[in-house]
């Protein structure tokens, strides 16, 4: 089951409230809070996005701002080129 995480607020500029990162890292304490039957409703410790030339600007601007707003501690972007 893929993990997603949702935020209760909406981004004012484009309405994002659910994103699907390529990789998330959860601490041991976060794993204990995990409900596999629902969306991840808290910010993971680390989010990794694999960016293509097409998605790079979206990942860097929109998604990064979203992750910062909900409290993700680290956001890495790996490029494919």
Secondary structure by P-SEA (a helix, b strand, c coil): cbbbbbbcccccccccccccccbbbbcaaaaaaccccccccccccbbbbbcccccccccccaaaaaaaaacccbbbbbbcc
